[in-house]
Amino acid sequence: QVQLVESGGGLVQPGGSLRLSCAASGSIGSIDVMRWYRQAPGKQREVVAAIVRSGETNYADSVKGRFTISKDNAKNTMYLQMNNLKPDDTAVYYCFALKSLTNPVWGQGTQVTVSS
């Protein structure tokens, strides 16, 4: 079972950009779905974006047109490019992976803070 490690979080001003990475300890080519979630203080964890094995993607309405999810199977890494960041995007961002007939796997999270 793969392990996931997020990186790339930090403090950014409104309107700025960040790219999050989720590095897997093993091959991601056979993983059925990978997602980015986020959890803001006092709120439930929510799905931000998802990418399936074929490469098809989908997004939460709140980030459509601003965030882009992608993956590089050769590097065993998933990404989240976040542009035009808003204060409401402040949260801990988690990556998630699910392969059929195995338990889901979560990363430890990376903090994103959008503030002037």
Secondary structure in CASP SS format (residue, H / E / C, confidence):
PFRMAT SS
TARGET T0000
AUTHOR 0000-0000-0000
METHOD secondary structure of the structure
MODEL  1
Q C 1.00
V C 1.00
Q C 1.00
L E 1.00
V E 1.00
E E 1.00
S E 1.00
G C 1.00
G C 1.00
G E 1.00
L E 1.00
V E 1.00
Q C 1.00
P C 1.00
G C 1.00
G C 1.00
S C 1.00
L E 1.00
R E 1.00
L E 1.00
S E 1.00
C E 1.00
A E 1.00
A E 1.00
S C 1.00
G C 1.00
S C 1.00
I C 1.00
G C 1.00
S C 1.00
I C 1.00
D C 1.00
V E 1.00
M E 1.00
R E 1.00
W E 1.00
Y E 1.00
R E 1.00
Q E 1.00
A C 1.00
P C 1.00
G C 1.00
K C 1.00
Q C 1.00
R C 1.00
E E 1.00
V E 1.00
V E 1.00
A E 1.00
A E 1.00
I E 1.00
V E 1.00
R C 1.00
S C 1.00
G C 1.00
E C 1.00
T E 1.00
N E 1.00
Y E 1.00
A C 1.00
D C 1.00
S C 1.00
V C 1.00
K C 1.00
G C 1.00
R C 1.00
F E 1.00
T E 1.00
I E 1.00
S E 1.00
K E 1.00
D E 1.00
N C 1.00
A C 1.00
K C 1.00
N C 1.00
T E 1.00
M E 1.00
Y E 1.00
L E 1.00
Q E 1.00
M E 1.00
N C 1.00
N C 1.00
L C 1.00
K C 1.00
P H 1.00
D H 1.00
D H 1.00
T C 1.00
A E 1.00
V E 1.00
Y E 1.00
Y E 1.00
C E 1.00
F E 1.00
A E 1.00
L E 1.00
K C 1.00
S C 1.00
L C 1.00
T C 1.00
N C 1.00
P C 1.00
V E 1.00
W E 1.00
G C 1.00
Q C 1.00
G C 1.00
T E 1.00
Q E 1.00
V E 1.00
T E 1.00
V E 1.00
S C 1.00
S C 1.00
END
